[in-house]
Amino acid sequence: MRIALATNVLKIPPTYFAINHATVLADRHEFEMFALAAYVSDPNLVVPIQDCALLSRSTPRLKNASAAISSRLQSDAIARFDPDVVHLHFGTWSSGPISGAARADAPLITTLHGYDVMALTAAPTNLVGRWHRRNVRKSHQASAKVLAVSRYLADHAVTSGMRSDRLEVHYQGIDTDFFTPSPGTPPAHEQEAPTVLFVGVLATRKGPRDLIAASRALIGQHDHRLVLMGSGPLESELRRETESDHHITITGSVSRERIRDAMRDAAMLVLPTQEHRGWREAAGLVLLEAQACGTPVIAYDSGGVREMLEPERTGLLVAEKDAEGLQSAVKSLLVADSNTHASLSREARQFVTQHRSLRASADELEAHYSDVT
């Protein structure tokens, strides 16, 4: 099959999930990604990517303003590709893929990732909000199938007015051949100062402040390092606030390989993701990546997070926004004995390889492609 992938803004790294399945299935099918705007710095990608932006890379603000025109270019490029299936990631900015699929007489599949469903439920306060809501509704109406990345998101989508008969859960899965435990290294929790790791956008919705507060409360009693990997709107502010916290490191954006190495070396990965302005985490792939590396996880029980681990077996769930509970959970893993850590590590890896692997997820997606054709 010839499969046209489509999305709005594609940034690689970090958004590999938009092309991961195509990378696995590239030996069986022909894929090409068509993005309204593409910012790609990884030279090792298997899937060809077309940047359909109207204007040059040096004028991003003008490019965003011209996205509606770029949608026409995206439609043209998809139609020229003559796909058997068009697979849209995110229901927002859907007009180009919808038009391209119709012109190619190809069925459309849309994967919902969270922000698109939120656009349906949030009261639009401006033209962009109304535009997103209209586009998500159109993508739902035009799609032969709609896939949601978690049961939580699927239920939320139905509550928001989407039809349940064309909506299915499709867990994204992660590459368990890339995210693996590090062989031959001493257990992370037995290091002189075990690492507590955060990976994600430094934004209120991801809860980095809660983790920093928990770390500060524990540092006098339980030696550890807190490493926050990622960038975002809070980065400059958090750097200033933690200048005197010598056990805290903020790395900014880093490569996929460096994230994997940090996960391998960490005693735990903590994701205090939480409700913020109506948004909740739809899934949380970073939790799967850490567990695939044999690293236990701690997270707030928010959105679809519960579906990304097995509580008490592969990690710990804490009530959403329970800062004291988060501190207690981090402490419990810092003081846990070797047998407890070994069990959590083994079960974490097993959970992901058996239930959330990219290979299995790709096979499921291939079946969806076959169904609609």
C-alpha positions in Angstrom: 0.0 0.0 0.0 0.9 3.6 -0.5 0.2 5.5 2.7 0.3 9.3 3.1 0.9 10.5 6.6 -0.2 14.0 7.4 0.1 16.4 10.3 0.3 20.1 11.1 3.7 21.1 12.6 6.2 18.2 12.7 9.2 18.6 15.0 11.7 15.7 15.0 13.0 15.4 17.6 10.9 15.0 19.7 7.7 13.9 17.9 8.9 10.6 16.5 5.5 9.0 17.2 4.1 10.5 14.0 6.5 8.4 11.9 7.5 5.5 14.2 4.9 3.0 12.8 5.9 3.9 9.2 9.5 3.2 10.1 8.6 -0.3 11.3 6.4 -1.0 8.3 8.6 0.6 5.6 9.7 -2.8 4.3 6.0 -3.7 3.5 4.5 -0.4 2.4 5.4 2.9 0.9 5.1 5.9 3.3 5.5 9.6 2.9 4.8 12.3 5.5 3.2 15.6 4.4 3.4 18.3 7.1 2.1 21.9 7.1 5.5 22.8 8.5 8.5 20.5 9.3 11.4 21.1 11.6 13.5 18.0 11.3 17.1 17.7 12.5 17.5 14.0 12.7 19.3 12.9 9.5 18.6 9.2 10.0 14.9 9.1 9.2 13.6 6.3 6.9 10.3 8.1 6.0 10.5 10.9 3.4 9.0 14.2 4.8 7.5 16.9 2.6 7.3 20.4 4.2 4.2 22.0 2.6 4.8 25.4 4.2 4.1 28.3 1.9 6.9 30.6 3.2 10.5 30.2 4.0 12.0 28.7 7.1 13.2 32.2 8.2 9.7 33.6 8.6 7.9 31.2 11.1 5.3 33.8 12.1 4.3 34.6 8.6 4.3 30.8 7.9 1.8 30.3 10.7 -0.4 33.0 9.3 -0.3 31.4 5.9 -1.2 27.9 7.2 -4.6 27.9 5.5 -2.9 28.5 2.1 -0.3 25.8 3.0 -3.2 23.4 3.6 -4.0 23.7 -0.2 -0.3 22.8 -1.0 -0.6 19.9 1.4 -3.7 18.7 -0.4 -2.0 19.0 -3.8 1.1 17.0 -2.5 -1.1 14.2 -1.1 -3.1 14.0 -4.3 0.1 13.7 -6.4 1.3 11.0 -4.2 -1.8 9.0 -5.1 -2.1 7.1 -1.8 -4.2 4.1 -0.9 -4.8 5.5 2.6 -4.3 8.9 4.2 -3.4 8.8 7.9 -3.9 12.1 9.7 -2.2 12.7 13.1 -4.2 15.2 15.1 -7.7 16.3 14.0 -6.8 20.0 13.9 -5.7 21.6 10.6 -7.4 18.7 8.8 -8.6 20.5 5.6 -5.5 19.6 3.6 -5.5 15.9 4.3 -9.3 15.6 4.0 -9.2 17.3 0.5 -6.1 15.3 -0.5 -7.8 12.0 0.5 -10.9 12.9 -1.5 -9.0 13.9 -4.6 -7.1 10.6 -4.4 -10.3 8.6 -3.7 -8.5 7.2 -0.6 -10.0 6.5 2.8 -8.9 8.7 5.7 -7.9 7.5 9.2 -7.4 10.1 11.9 -5.5 9.5 15.1 -6.5 11.7 18.0 -3.7 12.6 20.4 -5.4 14.8 23.0 -5.2 18.4 22.0 -7.7 17.8 19.2 -10.3 16.4 21.6 -9.6 19.3 24.0 -10.4 21.7 21.1 -13.9 20.1 20.9 -14.6 20.6 24.6 -13.0 23.9 25.3 -15.1 27.0 24.7 -13.4 28.8 21.8 -12.2 32.2 22.7 -10.9 33.3 19.4 -10.9 32.5 15.6 -8.2 29.9 16.0 -10.2 28.0 18.6 -13.2 28.0 16.4 -11.1 26.9 13.5 -9.7 24.0 15.4 -13.1 22.9 16.6 -14.5 22.9 13.1 -11.5 21.0 11.7 -11.7 18.3 14.3 -15.4 17.8 13.6 -14.7 17.6 9.9 -11.9 15.1 10.3 -14.3 12.9 12.4 -17.0 13.1 9.7 -14.6 12.4 6.9 -12.7 9.5 8.5 -13.4 5.8 7.8 -11.8 5.2 11.2 -10.8 7.4 14.2 -8.1 6.1 16.5 -7.5 7.3 20.0 -4.2 6.8 21.8 -5.9 5.7 25.1 -9.2 4.5 26.4 -9.4 7.7 28.5 -9.1 9.8 25.3 -11.6 7.6 23.4 -14.2 8.0 26.2 -13.5 11.7 26.3 -14.0 11.9 22.5 -17.4 10.1 22.7 -18.5 12.4 25.5 -17.5 15.3 23.3 -19.8 14.1 20.5 -17.8 11.7 18.4 -19.5 8.5 17.2 -18.3 5.4 19.2 -19.0 3.1 16.2 -16.0 4.5 14.2 -13.7 5.1 17.2 -11.1 2.6 18.4 -8.3 2.6 20.9 -4.8 2.3 19.3 -2.0 2.5 21.8 1.0 4.0 20.1 3.7 1.7 21.6 7.4 2.4 21.8 10.5 0.9 20.3 11.6 -1.8 22.7 14.7 -2.5 20.6 15.9 1.1 21.1 14.7 1.7 24.7 16.4 -1.2 26.5 18.1 -1.7 29.9 21.8 -0.9 30.0 23.7 -4.2 30.3 26.5 -4.6 32.8 26.0 -1.4 34.9 25.5 -1.2 38.6 21.8 -0.8 39.7 20.8 2.9 39.5 19.3 2.9 43.0 22.6 1.8 44.5 24.6 4.7 43.1 25.9 7.2 45.7 23.4 9.8 44.6 20.6 8.0 42.7 19.0 10.1 39.9 15.4 11.1 39.9 14.5 11.9 36.3 11.9 14.1 34.6 11.5 14.1 30.8 9.0 16.4 29.1 7.9 19.9 28.3 8.8 22.3 31.1 5.2 23.6 31.4 2.7 23.8 34.3 0.6 20.9 32.9 3.6 18.5 33.2 4.1 19.4 36.9 7.9 20.0 37.2 7.3 22.4 40.1 5.7 19.6 42.1 8.7 17.4 41.5 11.2 20.1 42.4 9.3 20.8 45.7 9.4 17.1 46.5 13.1 16.9 45.7 13.9 19.9 47.9 11.9 18.4 50.8 13.9 15.1 50.6 17.4 16.2 49.8 18.5 16.8 53.4 17.5 13.2 54.4 17.9 11.2 51.2 20.8 12.1 48.9 19.8 12.1 45.2 20.2 14.1 42.0 17.2 15.6 40.2 17.6 15.9 36.4 14.9 17.7 34.3 15.3 17.0 30.6 13.3 19.2 28.2 12.5 22.8 27.3 9.4 24.8 27.5 7.8 28.0 28.8 9.0 27.5 32.3 12.6 26.7 31.5 14.2 30.1 32.1 12.1 30.6 35.3 13.0 27.2 36.7 16.7 27.7 35.9 16.7 30.9 38.0 14.7 29.4 40.8 17.0 26.3 41.1 20.4 28.1 40.8 21.2 27.4 44.5 19.9 23.8 44.3 23.2 22.1 43.5 21.5 18.7 43.2 19.2 19.9 40.4 20.1 20.0 36.7 18.0 21.3 33.9 19.4 20.1 30.5 17.1 21.7 28.0 16.3 19.8 24.8 18.5 16.8 24.2 18.8 14.0 21.7 16.8 10.8 21.8 19.9 8.8 22.6 20.8 11.0 25.5 17.3 10.6 26.9 17.5 6.8 26.6 20.9 6.9 28.4 19.5 9.0 31.2 16.5 6.6 31.6 18.9 3.7 31.9 20.9 5.4 34.6 18.0 6.8 36.6 16.6 5.2 39.7 13.1 6.3 38.7 11.3 8.5 36.2 8.7 10.9 37.6 5.9 12.5 35.6 3.6 14.7 37.7 1.4 15.5 34.7 -1.9 17.2 35.8 -5.0 19.0 34.7 -4.3 22.5 33.4 -6.9 24.7 31.8 -9.0 21.6 30.8 -6.1 19.6 29.4 -5.0 16.2 30.8 -2.3 13.8 29.5 -3.9 11.5 26.9 -1.2 8.8 27.3 2.3 9.6 28.3 4.8 7.7 26.1 7.7 8.8 28.2 6.5 6.4 30.9 6.7 3.5 28.5 10.1 4.5 27.3 11.5 4.6 30.9 9.9 1.2 31.8 11.3 -0.4 28.6 14.7 0.7 30.0 13.9 -1.2 33.2 13.3 2.0 35.1 10.3 2.2 37.6 8.0 5.2 37.2 6.0 7.5 39.4 3.1 9.6 38.0 0.0 11.4 39.0 -3.2 9.5 38.2 -4.3 11.9 35.5 -5.9 11.4 32.1 -4.7 8.2 30.3 -1.6 7.8 32.5 -3.0 4.8 34.4 -3.0 2.9 31.1 0.7 3.4 30.7 1.8 1.3 33.7 0.8 -1.4 36.1 0.5 0.3 39.5 2.5 -1.3 42.3 4.1 -3.7 39.8 6.0 -1.4 37.4 5.7 1.9 39.3 3.5 4.0 41.6 0.4 6.2 40.9 -0.3 9.2 43.1 -3.5 11.1 43.3 -3.5 14.0 40.9 -1.9 17.2 42.3 -1.2 15.4 45.6 2.2 17.0 46.3 2.7 15.2 49.6 1.8 11.9 48.0 4.4 12.6 45.3 7.1 13.3 47.8 6.2 10.1 49.7 6.3 8.0 46.5 9.7 9.4 45.5 11.0 8.7 49.0 9.7 5.1 48.9 11.7 4.3 45.8 14.8 6.1 47.1 14.8 3.9 50.3 13.5 0.6 48.7 15.8 -2.4 48.9 17.5 -4.1 46.0 14.9 -6.9 45.7 12.1 -4.3 45.3 13.9 -2.4 42.7 14.9 -5.5 40.8 11.2 -6.7 40.7 9.9 -3.3 39.6 12.6 -3.1 36.9 11.8 -6.6 35.6 8.1 -6.1 35.6 8.4 -2.7 33.9 10.3 -4.0 31.0 8.0 -7.0 30.7 4.9 -4.9 30.7 6.0 -2.7 27.8 7.4 -5.6 25.7 4.2 -7.6 26.1 1.6 -4.9 25.9 2.9 -1.6 24.6 5.6 -2.4 22.0 5.9 -0.5 18.8 6.1 -3.7 16.8 2.7 -4.9 18.1 1.2 -1.4 17.7 2.5 -1.2 14.0 0.9 -4.6 13.3 -2.4 -3.3 14.7 -2.2 -0.2 12.6 -1.5 -2.2 9.5 -4.7 -4.1 10.2 -6.6 -0.8 10.4 -5.1 0.2 7.0 -6.3 -3.1 5.5 -9.8 -2.7 7.0 -10.4 0.6 5.4 -9.1 -0.4 2.0 
